[in-house]
Amino acid sequence: MIVRQCIAALLLCAGSAVSAEMVAEPDSYRMDAYRSPVPATLNGGTVIGPEAAYALWQSDAAGFIDVLPQAPRPENLPEGTIWRDKPRVSIPGAIWLPNVGYGAIADVTAAYFRRGLDKATGGDPTRPIVIFCLEDCWMSWNAAKRAVEWGYSDVYWMPEGTDGWKLWGYPLARILPERPQP
């Protein structure tokens, strides 16, 4: 009985891995269902796992950009209600650019993302950058694709995101979102 359960669990895991690998890389940005299996490729970029990302992080060889979305403060809260943003625990030193990974972004969001990329690369579009979010998050794939299209030549995409980073036991720290310029 236990052997059958183990085999069933392994097949379930293998099936999940196969289905994730079978996701075709689209020609354009993902516009919905952002938390679902992602492709195994990024045209023009390099797909890396947490171990390779950690090596880049340890050597300070790349800028790290977290693109996890941030929920806005609800407009209909009663006056005087205290609103606390959900904390983000991420890779230490990463720049958090929430909401830049949607499939369609406003000009102001694109400018915000460009400033964040500039900060992460020190203004050098050839400096490596690692873009991530959570596991199975199209936000990071969209953001990495956009960086490639904007001429960044050394874009690394870490599809396992902070979930994979945490699984490997690498350090995490609370970070705050990069504030937009007025």
OpenMM code with the backbone's topology and positions (N, CA, C; nanometers):
from openmm import Vec3, app, unit

residues = "MET ILE VAL ARG GLN CYS ILE ALA ALA LEU LEU LEU CYS ALA GLY SER ALA VAL SER ALA GLU MET VAL ALA GLU PRO ASP SER TYR ARG MET ASP ALA TYR ARG SER PRO VAL PRO ALA THR LEU ASN GLY GLY THR VAL ILE GLY PRO GLU ALA ALA TYR ALA LEU TRP GLN SER ASP ALA ALA GLY PHE ILE ASP VAL LEU PRO GLN ALA PRO ARG PRO GLU ASN LEU PRO GLU GLY THR ILE TRP ARG ASP LYS PRO ARG VAL SER ILE PRO GLY ALA ILE TRP LEU PRO ASN VAL GLY TYR GLY ALA ILE ALA ASP VAL THR ALA ALA TYR PHE ARG ARG GLY LEU ASP LYS ALA THR GLY GLY ASP PRO THR ARG PRO ILE VAL ILE PHE CYS LEU GLU ASP CYS TRP MET SER TRP ASN ALA ALA LYS ARG ALA VAL GLU TRP GLY TYR SER ASP VAL TYR TRP MET PRO GLU GLY THR ASP GLY TRP LYS LEU TRP GLY TYR PRO LEU ALA ARG ILE LEU PRO GLU ARG PRO GLN PRO".split()
positions = [
    Vec3(0.0825, -0.1190, 0.0000),
    Vec3(0.0000, 0.0000, 0.0000),
    Vec3(0.0869, 0.1254, 0.0000),
    Vec3(0.1863, 0.1316, 0.0859),
    Vec3(0.2741, 0.2481, 0.0932),
    Vec3(0.3525, 0.2635, -0.0367),
    Vec3(0.3974, 0.1509, -0.0932),
    Vec3(0.4719, 0.1562, -0.2190),
    Vec3(0.3845, 0.2168, -0.3293),
    Vec3(0.2576, 0.1746, -0.3359),
    Vec3(0.1659, 0.2294, -0.4373),
    Vec3(0.1466, 0.3792, -0.4182),
    Vec3(0.1341, 0.4225, -0.2948),
    Vec3(0.1158, 0.5656, -0.2672),
    Vec3(0.2392, 0.6449, -0.3100),
    Vec3(0.3572, 0.5897, -0.2840),
    Vec3(0.4813, 0.6565, -0.3247),
    Vec3(0.4909, 0.6656, -0.4767),
    Vec3(0.4577, 0.5545, -0.5438),
    Vec3(0.4622, 0.5550, -0.6900),
    Vec3(0.3608, 0.6550, -0.7447),
    Vec3(0.2416, 0.6586, -0.6878),
    Vec3(0.1387, 0.7535, -0.7329),
    Vec3(0.1860, 0.8969, -0.7125),
    Vec3(0.2493, 0.9216, -0.5994),
    Vec3(0.3006, 1.0568, -0.5726),
    Vec3(0.4101, 1.0944, -0.6713),
    Vec3(0.5001, 1.0001, -0.7013),
    Vec3(0.6068, 1.0271, -0.7974),
    Vec3(0.5498, 1.0533, -0.9365),
    Vec3(0.4511, 0.9749, -0.9764),
    Vec3(0.3888, 0.9962, -1.1076),
    Vec3(0.3174, 1.1303, -1.1133),
    Vec3(0.2531, 1.1684, -1.0048),
    Vec3(0.1858, 1.2976, -0.9995),
    Vec3(0.2880, 1.4101, -1.0142),
    Vec3(0.3991, 1.3981, -0.9418),
    Vec3(0.5055, 1.4993, -0.9525),
    Vec3(0.5643, 1.5005, -1.0933),
    Vec3(0.5897, 1.3837, -1.1479),
    Vec3(0.6453, 1.3756, -1.2829),
    Vec3(0.5480, 1.4329, -1.3836),
    Vec3(0.4195, 1.4060, -1.3657),
    Vec3(0.3186, 1.4616, -1.4547),
    Vec3(0.3158, 1.6123, -1.4485),
    Vec3(0.3317, 1.6687, -1.3293),
    Vec3(0.3359, 1.8146, -1.3152),
    Vec3(0.4568, 1.8714, -1.3861),
    Vec3(0.5701, 1.8054, -1.3709),
    Vec3(0.6919, 1.8540, -1.4354),
    Vec3(0.6786, 1.8461, -1.5873),
    Vec3(0.6214, 1.7381, -1.6373),
    Vec3(0.6052, 1.7235, -1.7813),
    Vec3(0.5100, 1.8294, -1.8344),
    Vec3(0.3979, 1.8530, -1.7643),
    Vec3(0.3022, 1.9515, -1.8138),
    Vec3(0.3634, 2.0909, -1.8131),
    Vec3(0.4475, 2.1214, -1.7143),
    Vec3(0.5127, 2.2516, -1.7103),
    Vec3(0.6108, 2.2663, -1.8254),
    Vec3(0.6817, 2.1581, -1.8576),
    Vec3(0.7774, 2.1636, -1.9676),
    Vec3(0.7073, 2.1746, -2.1022),
    Vec3(0.5834, 2.1314, -2.1101),
    Vec3(0.5125, 2.1309, -2.2369),
    Vec3(0.4442, 2.2647, -2.2670),
    Vec3(0.4518, 2.3612, -2.1779),
    Vec3(0.3932, 2.4916, -2.2033),
    Vec3(0.4770, 2.5595, -2.3109),
    Vec3(0.4134, 2.5917, -2.4206),
    Vec3(0.4847, 2.6553, -2.5320),
    Vec3(0.5102, 2.8020, -2.5012),
    Vec3(0.6258, 2.8474, -2.5417),
    Vec3(0.6579, 2.9889, -2.5241),
    Vec3(0.5748, 3.0700, -2.6244),
    Vec3(0.4942, 3.1618, -2.5751),
    Vec3(0.4107, 3.2391, -2.6674),
    Vec3(0.4923, 3.3452, -2.7413),
    Vec3(0.4366, 3.3949, -2.8508),
    Vec3(0.5015, 3.5010, -2.9272),
    Vec3(0.4844, 3.6372, -2.8610),
    Vec3(0.3761, 3.6509, -2.7837),
    Vec3(0.3497, 3.7794, -2.7191),
    Vec3(0.3380, 3.7589, -2.5682),
    Vec3(0.3029, 3.8642, -2.4987),
    Vec3(0.2939, 3.8577, -2.3529),
    Vec3(0.1714, 3.7796, -2.3066),
    Vec3(0.1840, 3.7199, -2.1884),
    Vec3(0.0711, 3.6523, -2.1250),
    Vec3(-0.0183, 3.7608, -2.0660),
    Vec3(-0.1479, 3.7547, -2.0964),
    Vec3(-0.2394, 3.8610, -2.0563),
    Vec3(-0.3321, 3.8239, -1.9396),
    Vec3(-0.3349, 3.6984, -1.9001),
    Vec3(-0.4208, 3.6564, -1.7893),
    Vec3(-0.3675, 3.5260, -1.7316),
    Vec3(-0.4357, 3.4756, -1.6303),
    Vec3(-0.3947, 3.3504, -1.5653),
    Vec3(-0.2451, 3.3514, -1.5371),
    Vec3(-0.2012, 3.4550, -1.4657),
    Vec3(-0.0581, 3.4752, -1.4408),
    Vec3(0.0031, 3.3708, -1.3485),
    Vec3(-0.0776, 3.3062, -1.2646),
    Vec3(-0.0264, 3.2009, -1.1763),
    Vec3(-0.0634, 3.0657, -1.2337),
    Vec3(0.0144, 3.0222, -1.3304),
    Vec3(-0.0059, 2.8923, -1.3940),
    Vec3(0.1276, 2.8467, -1.4507),
    Vec3(0.1374, 2.7214, -1.4923),
    Vec3(0.2652, 2.6725, -1.5441),
    Vec3(0.3213, 2.7629, -1.6547),
    Vec3(0.4518, 2.7811, -1.6498),
    Vec3(0.5222, 2.8697, -1.7427),
    Vec3(0.6065, 2.7867, -1.8392),
    Vec3(0.6489, 2.8470, -1.9500),
    Vec3(0.7342, 2.7714, -2.0427),
    Vec3(0.8726, 2.7475, -1.9824),
    Vec3(0.9459, 2.6586, -2.0419),
    Vec3(1.0821, 2.6279, -1.9968),
    Vec3(1.1852, 2.7136, -2.0695),
    Vec3(1.1396, 2.8054, -2.1536),
    Vec3(1.2304, 2.8868, -2.2341),
    Vec3(1.1914, 3.0338, -2.2296),
    Vec3(1.2870, 3.1169, -2.2655),
    Vec3(1.2659, 3.2606, -2.2831),
    Vec3(1.3532, 3.3033, -2.4001),
    Vec3(1.2925, 3.3260, -2.5130),
    Vec3(1.3662, 3.3639, -2.6330),
    Vec3(1.4460, 3.4925, -2.6072),
    Vec3(1.5771, 3.4850, -2.6270),
    Vec3(1.6641, 3.6001, -2.6061),
    Vec3(1.7193, 3.6118, -2.4650),
    Vec3(1.6690, 3.5295, -2.3750),
    Vec3(1.7155, 3.5308, -2.2364),
    Vec3(1.7660, 3.3945, -2.1955),
    Vec3(1.8136, 3.3837, -2.0732),
    Vec3(1.8656, 3.2588, -2.0195),
    Vec3(1.7822, 3.2178, -1.8998),
    Vec3(1.7335, 3.0951, -1.9015),
    Vec3(1.6553, 3.0412, -1.7906),
    Vec3(1.7516, 2.9782, -1.6910),
    Vec3(1.7396, 3.0180, -1.5643),
    Vec3(1.8276, 2.9627, -1.4607),
    Vec3(1.7452, 2.9180, -1.3406),
    Vec3(1.8051, 2.8302, -1.2633),
    Vec3(1.7442, 2.7845, -1.1394),
    Vec3(1.8047, 2.8582, -1.0216),
    Vec3(1.7552, 2.8286, -0.9026),
    Vec3(1.8042, 2.8964, -0.7831),
    Vec3(1.9543, 2.8810, -0.7589),
    Vec3(2.0127, 2.7652, -0.7935),
    Vec3(2.1563, 2.7464, -0.7689),
    Vec3(2.2402, 2.8436, -0.8517),
    Vec3(2.2080, 2.8574, -0.9789),
    Vec3(2.2820, 2.9501, -1.0648),
    Vec3(2.2564, 3.0941, -1.0221),
    Vec3(2.1310, 3.1234, -0.9829),
    Vec3(2.0992, 3.2584, -0.9356),
    Vec3(2.1774, 3.2907, -0.8087),
    Vec3(2.1890, 3.1919, -0.7213),
    Vec3(2.2631, 3.2126, -0.5969),
    Vec3(2.4104, 3.2420, -0.6259),
    Vec3(2.4676, 3.1725, -0.7214),
    Vec3(2.6078, 3.1984, -0.7584),
    Vec3(2.6232, 3.3417, -0.8102),
    Vec3(2.5293, 3.3873, -0.8919),
    Vec3(2.5336, 3.5263, -0.9404),
    Vec3(2.5175, 3.6245, -0.8241),
    Vec3(2.4283, 3.5917, -0.7326),
    Vec3(2.4022, 3.6777, -0.6170),
    Vec3(2.5257, 3.6867, -0.5273),
    Vec3(2.5879, 3.5709, -0.4994),
    Vec3(2.7066, 3.5688, -0.4137),
    Vec3(2.8209, 3.6494, -0.4733),
    Vec3(2.8355, 3.6439, -0.6043),
    Vec3(2.9472, 3.7130, -0.6704),
    Vec3(2.9128, 3.8583, -0.7044),
    Vec3(2.7902, 3.8989, -0.6746),
    Vec3(2.7438, 4.0347, -0.7066),
    Vec3(2.7602, 4.0630, -0.8558),
    Vec3(2.7402, 3.9586, -0.9365),
    Vec3(2.7615, 3.9699, -1.0806),
    Vec3(2.6370, 4.0136, -1.1562),
    Vec3(2.5231, 4.0267, -1.0862),
    Vec3(2.3990, 4.0627, -1.1544),
    Vec3(2.3104, 4.1452, -1.0624),
    Vec3(2.2271, 4.2264, -1.1233),
    Vec3(2.1220, 4.2941, -1.0488),
    Vec3(2.0022, 4.2012, -1.0406),
    Vec3(1.9284, 4.2063, -0.9312),
    Vec3(1.8125, 4.1199, -0.9102),
    Vec3(1.6863, 4.2046, -0.9047),
    Vec3(1.5864, 4.1642, -0.9832),
    Vec3(1.4605, 4.2376, -0.9890),
    Vec3(1.3446, 4.1440, -0.9583),
    Vec3(1.2724, 4.1763, -0.8532),
    Vec3(1.1535, 4.1026, -0.8109),
    Vec3(1.0322, 4.1757, -0.8692),
    Vec3(0.9460, 4.1038, -0.9393),
    Vec3(0.8314, 4.1676, -1.0039),
    Vec3(0.6973, 4.1217, -0.9465),
    Vec3(0.6992, 4.0675, -0.8246),
    Vec3(0.5737, 4.0255, -0.7626),
    Vec3(0.4774, 4.1437, -0.7575),
    Vec3(0.3530, 4.1246, -0.8011),
    Vec3(0.2560, 4.2346, -0.7938),
    Vec3(0.2258, 4.2726, -0.6491),
    Vec3(0.1785, 4.3927, -0.6316),
    Vec3(0.1390, 4.4405, -0.4998),
    Vec3(-0.0051, 4.4891, -0.5092),
    Vec3(-0.0884, 4.4356, -0.4218),
    Vec3(-0.2291, 4.4756, -0.4221),
    Vec3(-0.2419, 4.6217, -0.3795),
    Vec3(-0.3259, 4.6979, -0.4491),
    Vec3(-0.3450, 4.8378, -0.4095),
    Vec3(-0.4329, 4.8481, -0.2857),
    Vec3(-0.4247, 4.9609, -0.2200),
    Vec3(-0.5109, 4.9883, -0.1057),
    Vec3(-0.6538, 4.9986, -0.1573),
    Vec3(-0.7459, 4.9228, -0.0993),
    Vec3(-0.8849, 4.9306, -0.1454),
    Vec3(-0.9409, 5.0723, -0.1297),
    Vec3(-1.0109, 5.1184, -0.2314),
    Vec3(-1.0645, 5.2547, -0.2302),
    Vec3(-1.1804, 5.2715, -0.1329),
    Vec3(-1.2531, 5.1653, -0.1038),
    Vec3(-1.3746, 5.1779, -0.0233),
    Vec3(-1.3537, 5.1505, 0.1257),
    Vec3(-1.2313, 5.1599, 0.1741),
    Vec3(-1.2087, 5.1401, 0.3170),
    Vec3(-1.2699, 5.2566, 0.3954),
    Vec3(-1.3290, 5.2272, 0.5081),
    Vec3(-1.3833, 5.3359, 0.5904),
    Vec3(-1.2713, 5.4313, 0.6340),
    Vec3(-1.3073, 5.5581, 0.6481),
    Vec3(-1.2095, 5.6581, 0.6899),
    Vec3(-1.1471, 5.6170, 0.8232),
    Vec3(-1.0168, 5.6358, 0.8324),
    Vec3(-0.9445, 5.6022, 0.9542),
    Vec3(-0.8951, 5.4584, 0.9597),
    Vec3(-0.9327, 5.3765, 0.8607),
    Vec3(-0.8874, 5.2379, 0.8578),
    Vec3(-0.7372, 5.2343, 0.8316),
    Vec3(-0.6680, 5.1570, 0.9100),
    Vec3(-0.5234, 5.1422, 0.8910),
    Vec3(-0.5003, 5.0354, 0.7846),
    Vec3(-0.4229, 5.0699, 0.6845),
    Vec3(-0.3907, 4.9771, 0.5756),
    Vec3(-0.2433, 4.9410, 0.5853),
    Vec3(-0.2174, 4.8140, 0.5873),
    Vec3(-0.0792, 4.7663, 0.5884),
    Vec3(-0.0576, 4.6790, 0.4651),
    Vec3(0.0392, 4.7193, 0.3836),
    Vec3(0.0742, 4.6372, 0.2685),
    Vec3(0.1275, 4.5035, 0.3163),
    Vec3(0.1015, 4.4005, 0.2366),
    Vec3(0.1549, 4.2688, 0.2680),
    Vec3(0.3068, 4.2745, 0.2519),
    Vec3(0.3811, 4.2309, 0.3536),
    Vec3(0.5277, 4.2340, 0.3419),
    Vec3(0.5775, 4.1395, 0.2323),
    Vec3(0.6877, 4.1762, 0.1716),
    Vec3(0.7502, 4.0914, 0.0693),
    Vec3(0.8836, 4.0437, 0.1220),
    Vec3(0.8976, 3.9129, 0.1327),
    Vec3(1.0239, 3.8518, 0.1706),
    Vec3(1.0847, 3.8006, 0.0407),
    Vec3(1.2050, 3.8460, 0.0116),
    Vec3(1.2642, 3.8212, -0.1187),
    Vec3(1.4151, 3.8023, -0.1056),
    Vec3(1.4805, 3.8039, -0.2185),
    Vec3(1.6256, 3.7900, -0.2234),
    Vec3(1.6890, 3.9195, -0.1731),
    Vec3(1.7777, 3.9115, -0.0762),
    Vec3(1.8387, 4.0335, -0.0230),
    Vec3(1.9058, 4.1166, -0.1326),
    Vec3(1.8776, 4.2458, -0.1305),
    Vec3(1.9362, 4.3370, -0.2281),
    Vec3(1.8576, 4.3493, -0.3567),
    Vec3(1.7525, 4.2681, -0.3729),
    Vec3(1.6712, 4.2765, -0.4951),
    Vec3(1.5938, 4.4077, -0.4959),
    Vec3(1.5694, 4.4566, -0.6155),
    Vec3(1.4840, 4.5727, -0.6343),
    Vec3(1.3443, 4.5190, -0.6634),
    Vec3(1.2480, 4.5618, -0.5832),
    Vec3(1.1110, 4.5152, -0.6020),
    Vec3(1.0359, 4.6169, -0.6870),
    Vec3(0.9970, 4.5729, -0.8055),
    Vec3(0.9208, 4.6556, -0.8993),
    Vec3(0.7841, 4.5911, -0.9202),
    Vec3(0.6916, 4.6125, -0.8263),
    Vec3(0.5619, 4.5473, -0.8391),
    Vec3(0.4856, 4.5941, -0.9628),
    Vec3(0.4098, 4.5007, -1.0166),
    Vec3(0.3131, 4.5281, -1.1232),
    Vec3(0.3728, 4.5559, -1.2602),
    Vec3(0.5022, 4.5358, -1.2801),
    Vec3(0.5608, 4.5595, -1.4125),
    Vec3(0.5520, 4.4355, -1.5016),
    Vec3(0.5031, 4.3253, -1.4480),
    Vec3(0.4987, 4.2011, -1.5244),
    Vec3(0.3653, 4.1691, -1.5893),
    Vec3(0.2711, 4.2608, -1.5815),
    Vec3(0.1451, 4.2348, -1.6517),
    Vec3(0.1705, 4.2325, -1.8012),
    Vec3(0.0820, 4.1685, -1.8751),
    Vec3(0.0982, 4.1584, -2.0199),
    Vec3(0.0914, 4.2926, -2.0893),
    Vec3(0.0033, 4.3782, -2.0437),
    Vec3(-0.0082, 4.5144, -2.0972),
    Vec3(0.0168, 4.6092, -1.9804),
    Vec3(0.1077, 4.7026, -1.9994),
    Vec3(0.1351, 4.7980, -1.8925),
    Vec3(0.1210, 4.9407, -1.9468),
    Vec3(0.0805, 5.0294, -1.8592),
    Vec3(0.0647, 5.1704, -1.8947),
    Vec3(0.2025, 5.2337, -1.9159),
    Vec3(0.2051, 5.3445, -1.9857),
    Vec3(0.3305, 5.4153, -2.0110),
    Vec3(0.4025, 5.4504, -1.8811),
    Vec3(0.3270, 5.4922, -1.7790),
    Vec3(0.3885, 5.5283, -1.6515),
    Vec3(0.4532, 5.4049, -1.5862),
    Vec3(0.3914, 5.2884, -1.6021),
    Vec3(0.4479, 5.1640, -1.5479),
    Vec3(0.5718, 5.1238, -1.6268),
    Vec3(0.5676, 5.1412, -1.7588),
    Vec3(0.6851, 5.1111, -1.8420),
    Vec3(0.8020, 5.2010, -1.8024),
    Vec3(0.7751, 5.3291, -1.7779),
    Vec3(0.8817, 5.4218, -1.7363),
    Vec3(0.9379, 5.3807, -1.6001),
    Vec3(0.8514, 5.3393, -1.5095),
    Vec3(0.8916, 5.2908, -1.3771),
    Vec3(0.9813, 5.1675, -1.3914),
    Vec3(0.9421, 5.0745, -1.4792),
    Vec3(1.0211, 4.9545, -1.5026),
    Vec3(1.1564, 4.9902, -1.5634),
    Vec3(1.1574, 5.0797, -1.6597),
    Vec3(1.2839, 5.1215, -1.7222),
    Vec3(1.3788, 5.1838, -1.6197),
    Vec3(1.3252, 5.2665, -1.5292),
    Vec3(1.4096, 5.3256, -1.4232),
    Vec3(1.4656, 5.2162, -1.3321),
    Vec3(1.3822, 5.1155, -1.2997),
    Vec3(1.4274, 5.0046, -1.2165),
    Vec3(1.5343, 4.9211, -1.2845),
    Vec3(1.5169, 4.8956, -1.4136),
    Vec3(1.6198, 4.8230, -1.4894),
    Vec3(1.7496, 4.9027, -1.4920),
    Vec3(1.7371, 5.0327, -1.5118),
    Vec3(1.8546, 5.1196, -1.5139),
    Vec3(1.9278, 5.1151, -1.3790),
    Vec3(1.8503, 5.1169, -1.2705),
    Vec3(1.9102, 5.1101, -1.1366),
    Vec3(1.9790, 4.9755, -1.1143),
    Vec3(1.9137, 4.8669, -1.1546),
    Vec3(1.9684, 4.7318, -1.1333),
    Vec3(2.0948, 4.7069, -1.2146),
    Vec3(2.1065, 4.7735, -1.3291),
    Vec3(2.2217, 4.7517, -1.4171),
    Vec3(2.3239, 4.8639, -1.4103),
    Vec3(2.2973, 4.9643, -1.3283),
    Vec3(2.3881, 5.0789, -1.3230),
    Vec3(2.3929, 5.1517, -1.4570),
    Vec3(2.2828, 5.1437, -1.5323),
    Vec3(2.2766, 5.2105, -1.6616),
    Vec3(2.3451, 5.1355, -1.7750),
    Vec3(2.3921, 5.0142, -1.7478),
    Vec3(2.4629, 4.9346, -1.8485),
    Vec3(2.3726, 4.8206, -1.8956),
    Vec3(2.3130, 4.8307, -2.0151),
    Vec3(2.2216, 4.7259, -2.0611),
    Vec3(2.2891, 4.5911, -2.0886),
    Vec3(2.4219, 4.5849, -2.0765),
    Vec3(2.4908, 4.4564, -2.0920),
    Vec3(2.5169, 4.3894, -1.9575),
    Vec3(2.4920, 4.4611, -1.8459),
    Vec3(2.5118, 4.4009, -1.7134),
    Vec3(2.4031, 4.2969, -1.6885),
    Vec3(2.4388, 4.1804, -1.6392),
    Vec3(2.3387, 4.0757, -1.6146),
    Vec3(2.2326, 4.1198, -1.5139),
    Vec3(2.1093, 4.0783, -1.5423),
    Vec3(1.9982, 4.0988, -1.4487),
    Vec3(1.9221, 3.9674, -1.4354),
    Vec3(1.8773, 3.9417, -1.3140),
    Vec3(1.7965, 3.8236, -1.2847),
    Vec3(1.6560, 3.8724, -1.2506),
    Vec3(1.5572, 3.8250, -1.3244),
    Vec3(1.4188, 3.8659, -1.3025),
    Vec3(1.3410, 3.7460, -1.2505),
    Vec3(1.2628, 3.7694, -1.1455),
    Vec3(1.1918, 3.6596, -1.0799),
    Vec3(1.0667, 3.7109, -1.0115),
    Vec3(0.9872, 3.6167, -0.9646),
    Vec3(0.8644, 3.6450, -0.8898),
    Vec3(0.8448, 3.5258, -0.7953),
    Vec3(0.7411, 3.4496, -0.8208),
    Vec3(0.7159, 3.3240, -0.7508),
    Vec3(0.7228, 3.2108, -0.8524),
    Vec3(0.7152, 3.0887, -0.8054),
    Vec3(0.7101, 2.9757, -0.8976),
    Vec3(0.5805, 2.9817, -0.9778),
    Vec3(0.5890, 2.9428, -1.1050),
    Vec3(0.4729, 2.9441, -1.1943),
    Vec3(0.4061, 3.0814, -1.1987),
    Vec3(0.4860, 3.1820, -1.2219),
    Vec3(0.4361, 3.3193, -1.2291),
    Vec3(0.4748, 3.3806, -1.3639),
    Vec3(0.3749, 3.4061, -1.4451),
    Vec3(0.3984, 3.4660, -1.5759),
    Vec3(0.4450, 3.6108, -1.5658),
    Vec3(0.4265, 3.6735, -1.4508),
    Vec3(0.4714, 3.8124, -1.4341),
    Vec3(0.6220, 3.8222, -1.4603),
    Vec3(0.6975, 3.7275, -1.4079),
    Vec3(0.8424, 3.7327, -1.4270),
    Vec3(0.8792, 3.7018, -1.5721),
    Vec3(0.8074, 3.6097, -1.6343),
    Vec3(0.8349, 3.5796, -1.7749),
    Vec3(0.8062, 3.7019, -1.8614),
    Vec3(0.6916, 3.7663, -1.8398),
    Vec3(0.6575, 3.8878, -1.9149),
    Vec3(0.7634, 3.9969, -1.8951),
    Vec3(0.8038, 4.0179, -1.7704),
    Vec3(0.9016, 4.1231, -1.7411),
    Vec3(1.0365, 4.0919, -1.8054),
    Vec3(1.0789, 3.9672, -1.7992),
    Vec3(1.2062, 3.9287, -1.8614),
    Vec3(1.1981, 3.9454, -2.0132),
    Vec3(1.0883, 3.9051, -2.0715),
    Vec3(1.0674, 3.9210, -2.2166),
    Vec3(1.0741, 4.0696, -2.2537),
    Vec3(1.0106, 4.1533, -2.1743),
    Vec3(1.0103, 4.2974, -2.2009),
    Vec3(1.1529, 4.3541, -2.1911),
    Vec3(1.2286, 4.3113, -2.0920),
    Vec3(1.3677, 4.3582, -2.0782),
    Vec3(1.4502, 4.3192, -2.2008),
    Vec3(1.4315, 4.1975, -2.2491),
    Vec3(1.5026, 4.1528, -2.3698),
    Vec3(1.4633, 4.2423, -2.4878),
    Vec3(1.3335, 4.2659, -2.5030),
    Vec3(1.2868, 4.3491, -2.6146),
    Vec3(1.3383, 4.4926, -2.6053),
    Vec3(1.3636, 4.5399, -2.4854),
    Vec3(1.4150, 4.6758, -2.4659),
    Vec3(1.5661, 4.6843, -2.4827),
    Vec3(1.6297, 4.5742, -2.5183),
    Vec3(1.7716, 4.5778, -2.5499),
    Vec3(1.8661, 4.5333, -2.4402),
    Vec3(1.8148, 4.4799, -2.3314),
    Vec3(1.9038, 4.4264, -2.2279),
    Vec3(1.9552, 4.2925, -2.2783),
    Vec3(2.0861, 4.2791, -2.2823),
    Vec3(2.1447, 4.1657, -2.3531),
    Vec3(2.1797, 4.0454, -2.2653),
    Vec3(2.1739, 4.0608, -2.1335),
    Vec3(2.2118, 3.9506, -2.0453),
    Vec3(2.1027, 3.9307, -1.9403),
    Vec3(1.9849, 3.8891, -1.9871),
    Vec3(1.8679, 3.8733, -1.9015),
    Vec3(1.8561, 3.7279, -1.8581),
    Vec3(1.8543, 3.7089, -1.7269),
    Vec3(1.8324, 3.5770, -1.6691),
    Vec3(1.6920, 3.5748, -1.6102),
    Vec3(1.6196, 3.4683, -1.6377),
    Vec3(1.4856, 3.4513, -1.5818),
    Vec3(1.4875, 3.3304, -1.4901),
    Vec3(1.4435, 3.3492, -1.3665),
    Vec3(1.4392, 3.2401, -1.2693),
    Vec3(1.2929, 3.2027, -1.2433),
    Vec3(1.2400, 3.1058, -1.3187),
    Vec3(1.0982, 3.0720, -1.3062),
    Vec3(1.0571, 3.0160, -1.1706),
    Vec3(1.1506, 2.9628, -1.0937),
    Vec3(1.1152, 2.9107, -0.9612),
    Vec3(1.0990, 3.0224, -0.8586),
    Vec3(1.1477, 3.1411, -0.8919),
    Vec3(1.1296, 3.2577, -0.8062),
    Vec3(1.1757, 3.2378, -0.6637),
    Vec3(1.1160, 3.3152, -0.5752),
    Vec3(1.1553, 3.3067, -0.4344),
    Vec3(1.1112, 3.1746, -0.3716),
    Vec3(1.0127, 3.1081, -0.4320),
    Vec3(0.9738, 2.9760, -0.3799),
    Vec3(1.0911, 2.8783, -0.3924),
    Vec3(1.1538, 2.8754, -0.5092),
    Vec3(1.2695, 2.7873, -0.5296),
    Vec3(1.3889, 2.8312, -0.4484),
    Vec3(1.4106, 2.9625, -0.4419),
    Vec3(1.5218, 3.0184, -0.3631),
    Vec3(1.5091, 2.9737, -0.2179),
    Vec3(1.3888, 2.9859, -0.1634),
    Vec3(1.3635, 2.9470, -0.0241),
    Vec3(1.3826, 2.7960, -0.0048),
    Vec3(1.3361, 2.7178, -0.1022),
    Vec3(1.3485, 2.5724, -0.0946),
    Vec3(1.4951, 2.5300, -0.0799),
    Vec3(1.5855, 2.6013, -0.1443),
    Vec3(1.7281, 2.5698, -0.1353),
    Vec3(1.7915, 2.6229, -0.0061),
    Vec3(1.7153, 2.6963, 0.0733),
    Vec3(1.7662, 2.7461, 0.2009),
    Vec3(1.8519, 2.8713, 0.1878),
    Vec3(1.8407, 2.9411, 0.0771),
    Vec3(1.9194, 3.0632, 0.0572),
    Vec3(1.8582, 3.1776, 0.1382),
    Vec3(1.9382, 3.2793, 0.1681),
    Vec3(1.8896, 3.3871, 0.2553),
    Vec3(1.7748, 3.4667, 0.1924),
    Vec3(1.6883, 3.5122, 0.2796),
    Vec3(1.5757, 3.5959, 0.2407),
    Vec3(1.5718, 3.7178, 0.3316),
    Vec3(1.5132, 3.8246, 0.2824),
    Vec3(1.5008, 3.9461, 0.3619),
    Vec3(1.3739, 4.0192, 0.3198),
    Vec3(1.3193, 4.0940, 0.4108),
    Vec3(1.2025, 4.1752, 0.3769),
    Vec3(1.2498, 4.2939, 0.2936),
    Vec3(1.1821, 4.3184, 0.1822),
    Vec3(1.2168, 4.4314, 0.0969),
    Vec3(1.0930, 4.5183, 0.0768),
    Vec3(1.1165, 4.6403, 0.0391),
    Vec3(1.0087, 4.7342, 0.0113),
    Vec3(1.0062, 4.7638, -0.1375),
    Vec3(0.8893, 4.7973, -0.1902),
    Vec3(0.8840, 4.8287, -0.3327),
    Vec3(0.9614, 4.9559, -0.3650),
    Vec3(1.0212, 4.9574, -0.4826),
    Vec3(1.0864, 5.0769, -0.5333),
    Vec3(0.9747, 5.1799, -0.5553),
    Vec3(0.9943, 5.2962, -0.4991),
    Vec3(0.8904, 5.3995, -0.5121),
    Vec3(0.8996, 5.4694, -0.6453),
    Vec3(0.7840, 5.4916, -0.7090),
    Vec3(0.7857, 5.5658, -0.8368),
    Vec3(0.8276, 5.7103, -0.8134),
    Vec3(0.8906, 5.7672, -0.9137),
    Vec3(0.9281, 5.9085, -0.9054),
    Vec3(0.8028, 5.9922, -0.9275),
    Vec3(0.7932, 6.1038, -0.8587),
    Vec3(0.6744, 6.1882, -0.8757),
    Vec3(0.6663, 6.2505, -1.0131),
] * unit.nanometer
topology = app.Topology()
chain = topology.addChain("A")
for resn in residues:
    res = topology.addResidue(resn, chain)
    for name in ("N", "CA", "C"):
        topology.addAtom(name, app.Element.getBySymbol(name[0]), res)
